[in-house]
Amino acid sequence: MRLARSLCLGRSDVDRVIDGVVVAGLVLLLASALPLAGAARASQTPSPDLSFRVTLTPDSITVGDPIAVVIEGAGPPGATLLLPQIADSVGPFTVLDAGPVVAGLRDGKVTVQRAVRVTRYRTGATSFPELSLLWVRAPGDTAVALSTPVPVRVRSLLNGPADVSKLHDLKPVVPLARPRWWLWALIALGVAALVFAVWRYRHLLRHRRIVLEPPPPPPLPPEVAFGVGLEALLARRLPEHGLVKDYYGELSLLFRRYIEDRLGFPALEETRREIMVSVEGRTDLRAEEIALLGEWLAEDELVKFAKMERLLGEVAAHTDRARAWVRATTPVLLSPGVPPVAAPAGAVPAGAVPVGSGRAESLVAATGPAGPVLPEEGPTPPSPEVRP
């Protein structure tokens, strides 16, 4: 019966029940909040052991001028003092910059200090808000000291009320000066003249250098180059210092260079077989000269396998055979008025000049009228017949 009666309750009865539940909840919430508020208020209580002040210099500014703020606090020895955090603004003031917190000891008390610069961009009277200094003595027990608000006056840049009638008119448009084209033309002309002067100077200097430098001397004839190189090689006395194979190697280079310059093929880069193929059938060499060349090259290739005693004993003979072959293959040119005659053994016709590079004048100066300059060591080989 009671369940049926409860189900039959009207709309107004349900609303009254809901309102009662809400009111009871609010009462319980307020009852639980009151002890917490009292604990919070009791945890931050003013302490006579703390001192805290804020000074502003100056306290009257024009809009945008900086104000130096000094925040100072002091507490008992050993206390840990916490200054307020400085953000971008403090109340109506904008923070320009904030210095570090400086801790110290003065008159037996712990001191903390911080310098801040602020400003305000609105005119009128205002005040710097109060700040708090905290001293945490124990968990849940914090002592606090509050600063006193400091009044500040911000003045406008205008003296007195603004009078629109005193505003000046806009200045007229100032015409721009025409570009001085003639000045730029003079600068361009000067740069062009400077470039031309530098080019002309370099050209004349190069031409003068070419004129003053003497022409290079003509190349030595092959037989003269061989004679000069052989004299220098003999002067080094390599065999006497135990460098027999080095002597043979340099003599081979001199002899092959003579063959290359005289006969016109790369003898320095060819083997003995390739050299013999190149000289085979040449009309400017006799058969016995070709045979002697082959024998000399064969001996030259066997140097690397020969013993030191044999090489040392055949140095003079090997050198004489190279010298004899060079003399035998050097053509001669008779001077005007001298009839061609057969030269006796071991002699060169009087007035004959070796033909090297085709220039008889330079050849006479390099070799002398008696023939090519060659070292006169060892037996003198028979002289070849005189060639036209």
Order of alpha helices (4+ residues) and beta strands (2+ residues): alpha-alpha-beta-beta-beta-beta-beta-beta-beta-beta-beta-beta-beta-beta-beta-alpha-alpha-alpha-alpha-alpha-alpha-alpha-beta-beta-alpha
